[in-house]
Each structure stands twice: as structure tokens, then as C-alpha cells.
């Protein structure tokens, strides 16, 4: 299986910024769209942002549009999520996963497993 390792989370005050990274092992990673998901306590996992293989197509949930930016470096098998103007409601564990290119933004995942995720906590 492809290993997905999320990092970059932490504790930040409202209005602060964080940059998350998702590193994947193997060469399969660069063949697919990638998405960032998050899950807060008591809530379902939700798709936050997604990016096509080429990076020319992106998706953002309405709740983060204008504040978060997704990017990728296929040569490094890494996807990033730049999070600005963070709010307490952004507090969650953030995960990454691959998505079918044609289903970008739908929340459909290709890998039947999740990494450990990275905790983002935004204090008010």
C-alpha cells in the first residue's frame, strides 16, 4: 500500500496560519488527484480541498474558500495545504487521500485506508 504521512499541524491562535504537508511513498501518488479531508470531534469526515494531477483544477469547500490553498509537487510526491485566517471551527484532524481525476471535489477516495492525520487546533 501507498503510505500517506501528514504533518504540519499544531496549535495556533485565531487568524493565524499553518501549512500542512502530505507525503506519499511510491510512484503511484503522482498519477491521481489528491484531496485534503478533516474530521472534527462529533462530526463526519469532510472534504476540504482537492487538486488535480496537473494542478490546473482545484476544489475548495465553501467554508475554506479564500482562506486555504492546495498545491502539489509531484516530483516530491507531496501535497500541501496552506491555511490562512484560521478559525476555531477549523479545528480538526486533517488527512489526505487520492481521488479519481474525473471525480475531483466529490469526496471519492482511491485508497481504502487513512494515515494518522495531523491535528490542527485553533484557539479563540
C-alpha positions, 0 to 999 in steps of 0.5 A: 500500500501507498503510505500517506504521512501528514504533518504540519499541524499544531496549535495556533491562535485565531487568524493565524496560519499553518501549512500542512504537508502530505507525503506519499511513498511510491510512484503511484501518488503522482498519477491521481488527484489528491484531496485534503479531508478533516474530521472534527470531534462529533462530526463526519469526515469532510472534504476540504480541498482537492487538486488535480494531477496537473494542478490546473483544477482545484476544489475548495469547500465553501467554508475554506474558500479564500482562506486555504490553498492546495498545491502539489509537487509531484516530483516530491510526491507531496501535497500541501495545504496552506491555511490562512485566517484560521478559525476555531471551527477549523479545528480538526484532524486533517488527512489526505487521500487520492481521488479519481481525476474525473471525480475531483471535489466529490469526496471519492477516495482511491485508497481504502485506508487513512494515515494518522492525520495531523491535528490542527487546533485553533484557539479563540 
